[in-house]
Amino acid sequence: MQTPPKTFGHIQRPRIAALWIVTLFLIAFALLFQSAWKLYPPGGVDLQLTIRIAGIGLIGTAILGRLWCTLYIGGKKSVMLVDDGPYSMCRNPLYLFSIIGAAGVGAQTGSAAPALLCAIVVHAILLRTATREEHLLKKLFGQAYLDYRQRVPAFCLDCRLFVDRETIEITPRRLYGTLIDSLVFLAAVPAMFLVEYLQDEGYLPVFFSLY
């Protein structure tokens, strides 16, 4: 079935731009505060460091997950209905991993509140994008997509539904593009440590603290 080549790009370009803007905004927002947990709080549990390490784990999961999704969907969304691999368990796994990565970015502040805020904001953006994409997918694939939507959840992974394929045709350009986009999440790790260092040295003010 034919479709204009820019159909999905028209929807996704604002989504990509929004994610970059939100990520940069959240990093800039971190300049205003620091976590209230100290490096060695009473009881010996370094909560700030624990939250950051957990966030790095989320970012790593997001990067690997987004690459995994691109192996299956890269360049094929308007050509065929992809319903295997990660797409057999979730209709929007690429977006799900982006939300996980956003939570990891927020966790680099050492506080759980920004992590939750990042996840909520990015989820709201991607939910709107996914809804618009669904209208196009229904037009392209008709009943096949409606059956798929009925069977597979939108933003949750149902591992019981997993189905794989024998071989995967890889589009390197798509894979590299996803990797570059995903590195935005990883850049938050050194960025937050730099912010904290500048705050500790008195070069940046701390306006308030979050728990």
C-alpha positions in Angstrom: 0.0 0.0 0.0 1.4 3.4 -1.0 1.7 6.4 1.2 3.5 9.7 0.9 7.1 9.2 2.2 6.9 12.2 4.6 3.6 11.1 6.3 5.2 9.8 9.5 8.1 12.2 9.3 5.6 15.1 9.5 4.3 13.7 12.8 7.6 12.7 14.3 9.7 15.8 13.6 7.8 17.9 16.2 8.1 15.0 18.6 11.9 14.8 18.1 12.3 18.5 18.5 10.1 18.5 21.6 12.1 15.8 23.2 15.3 17.7 22.7 13.8 20.9 24.0 12.4 19.1 27.1 15.7 17.4 27.8 17.7 20.6 27.6 15.1 22.4 29.6 15.2 19.8 32.4 19.0 20.0 32.5 18.8 23.8 32.7 16.2 23.5 35.4 18.6 21.4 37.4 20.8 24.5 37.7 18.3 25.9 40.1 18.4 23.2 42.7 20.2 20.2 44.2 19.1 17.2 46.0 18.7 17.6 49.8 20.3 14.2 50.4 23.9 14.6 51.5 26.7 12.3 50.4 26.9 10.7 53.8 23.5 11.0 55.5 22.7 9.4 58.9 22.4 5.7 58.6 25.2 5.4 56.0 22.9 5.1 53.0 23.9 7.4 50.2 20.4 8.0 48.8 21.6 10.6 46.3 24.2 8.3 44.8 21.7 5.4 44.8 19.1 7.4 42.9 21.8 8.5 40.4 23.0 4.9 39.8 19.5 3.7 39.3 19.0 6.5 36.8 22.1 5.4 34.9 20.6 2.0 34.8 17.4 3.4 33.3 19.4 5.4 30.7 21.3 2.3 29.7 18.1 0.3 29.4 16.6 3.1 27.3 19.5 3.2 24.9 19.7 -0.5 24.4 15.9 -0.7 24.2 15.6 2.0 21.5 18.3 0.3 19.5 16.5 -3.0 19.8 13.3 -1.4 18.5 15.0 0.3 15.6 16.4 -3.1 14.4 12.7 -4.1 13.8 11.0 -0.8 12.9 13.7 1.3 11.2 12.2 2.6 7.9 9.4 0.1 7.8 6.6 1.9 9.7 4.8 3.1 6.6 5.6 0.0 4.5 4.5 -2.9 6.7 2.8 -3.6 10.0 5.6 -4.6 12.4 4.2 -6.8 15.1 7.2 -8.9 16.2 10.2 -8.5 18.4 9.5 -5.6 20.9 6.5 -4.7 18.9 4.9 -8.0 19.7 4.8 -7.0 23.4 4.0 -3.3 23.1 2.7 -1.0 20.3 5.0 1.8 21.2 8.2 0.3 22.7 10.4 2.9 21.2 8.4 5.6 23.0 8.3 3.5 26.2 12.1 3.3 26.3 12.2 7.1 25.7 10.1 7.6 28.8 12.4 5.3 30.8 15.4 7.3 29.5 13.7 10.6 30.5 13.2 9.2 34.1 16.9 8.3 34.1 17.8 11.9 33.1 15.8 13.3 36.0 17.3 10.9 38.4 20.7 12.4 37.7 19.7 15.2 40.0 19.9 12.7 42.9 16.2 13.2 43.6 13.2 11.1 42.7 10.9 14.1 42.1 12.6 15.3 38.9 12.8 11.7 37.6 9.0 11.4 37.9 8.5 14.9 36.4 10.7 14.0 33.4 8.8 10.7 32.8 5.4 12.4 33.0 6.3 15.3 30.6 7.8 13.0 28.0 5.0 10.5 28.3 2.5 13.3 27.6 4.4 14.4 24.5 4.7 10.8 23.2 1.1 9.9 24.0 -0.1 12.6 21.7 2.3 11.6 19.0 1.3 7.9 19.3 -2.4 8.8 19.0 -1.8 10.7 15.8 0.3 7.9 14.4 -2.5 5.4 15.2 -4.9 7.3 12.8 -2.4 6.9 10.0 -1.7 3.2 10.8 -5.5 2.5 10.7 -5.7 4.0 7.3 -2.7 2.1 6.0 -3.4 -1.3 7.4 -7.1 -1.4 8.2 -8.4 -4.4 10.1 -4.9 -5.9 10.6 -3.9 -2.9 12.7 -7.2 -2.9 14.6 -6.6 -6.5 15.5 -3.0 -5.7 16.5 -4.2 -2.8 18.7 -6.8 -5.0 20.4 -4.1 -7.7 21.1 -1.1 -5.6 22.2 -0.9 -2.9 24.9 0.1 0.7 24.0 2.8 1.6 26.5 3.3 -1.5 28.7 5.4 -4.6 27.9 3.5 -7.9 28.0 6.3 -10.4 27.8 3.8 -13.3 27.3 3.0 -12.0 23.8 6.6 -12.1 22.6 7.1 -13.3 19.0 10.4 -13.1 17.1 11.4 -13.5 13.5 14.1 -15.6 11.9 16.1 -12.7 10.3 16.3 -8.9 10.6 17.1 -6.5 7.8 19.1 -3.7 9.3 19.2 -0.1 8.1 22.5 1.3 9.4 21.4 4.9 8.9 18.3 4.5 11.1 20.3 2.6 13.7 23.0 5.3 13.9 20.3 8.0 14.1 18.6 6.3 17.0 22.0 6.0 18.8 22.7 9.7 18.4 19.3 10.6 19.7 19.7 8.2 22.6 23.1 9.7 23.6 21.1 12.9 24.7 20.0 10.9 27.7 23.5 9.7 28.5 24.8 13.3 28.3 22.7 14.1 31.4 25.1 12.1 33.6 28.2 14.3 33.2 26.1 17.4 32.9 24.5 16.8 36.3 27.9 16.1 38.0 29.2 19.3 36.4 26.3 21.3 37.8 26.8 19.8 41.3 30.5 20.6 41.1 29.9 24.2 40.1 27.3 24.5 42.9 29.7 23.1 45.5 32.4 25.4 44.4 30.1 28.4 44.6 30.0 29.2 40.9 26.3 28.4 40.7 23.7 29.3 43.3 21.2 26.8 44.8 17.8 28.4 44.9 16.0 25.4 46.5 16.4 21.7 47.3 14.3 18.7 46.4 13.9 15.3 48.1 
